[in-house]
Amino acid sequence: MSSSPLSQKTGLIVSAHSADFVWRAAGAIALHVKQGFRMKVVCLSFGERGESAKLWRKGGMTESSVKAARREEAQVAADILGAEIEFFDLGDYPLRVPDEALFRLADVYRELQPSFVLSHSEQDPYNYDHPLAMRVAQEARIIAQAEGYEPGAGIIGAPHVLAFEPHQTEQCGWIPNTFLDITEVWDTKRQAIEAMAGQEHLWEYYTRVALQRGVQAKRNIGITAARNIKYAEAYMRLTPTVPENLA
């Protein structure tokens, strides 16, 4: 893996399946890339079993062919957004993460040195792969901070951890406390969404989510900073911030 210039800020997205990062964080990825960040996505699985119904209904598909299709879609989406992407191929339904994959993710943290991390809600009764991905993202973060893990390799600081929006918010104990205006990169996010052909039924759903969060974002911004927000992504911040003031 190539190293980032010390002056370049970075962000990490840990996605349970190969499309999750697109629905929930593509705006953040595109916006930060536009701002000069190096953005990296880690897909723990391709979602080949539980999130590829359209592909399976074609008939004549195998698990390997579904994986290949999902990988291609995710790669195209990442390229559209300007992000790097790495596939762990751990399987889904159920997702299981062995220690070697956990350490591999810790190594990604140390190489990338992210300023922030985005992953799933900590609860999701509809999809147990999602909270597992967030738990792994947080556990790898802790390992990457430990002086005793591969001593001398260089630890990380304390990147902010935010949970992106789950599909069924009310059932997941997820309450948004951070809204990100993605209006200027919405067209890019929509292109990435349309790259996920295997889940076309979600294209308009997540467009409606972005519009709704845009309305809420606009209502939560100060008058002096008012701007025309149409599309937004919402996040639940899980780690504290240490600002210079509370303005």
Secondary structure, 3 states (H helix, E strand, C coil): CCCCCCCCCEEEEEECCCCHHHHHHHHHHHHHHHCCCEEEEEECCCCCCCCCHHHHCCCCCCHHHHHHHHHHHHHHHHHHHCCEEEECCCCCCCCCCCHHHHHHHHHHHHHHCCCEEEECCCCCCCCCHHHHHHHHHHHHHHHHHCCCCCCCCCCCCCCEEEEECCCCHHHCCCCCCEEEECHHHHHHHHHHHHHCHHHHHHHHHHHHHHHHHHHHHHHCCCHHHCCCCCCEEEEEECCCCCCCCCC
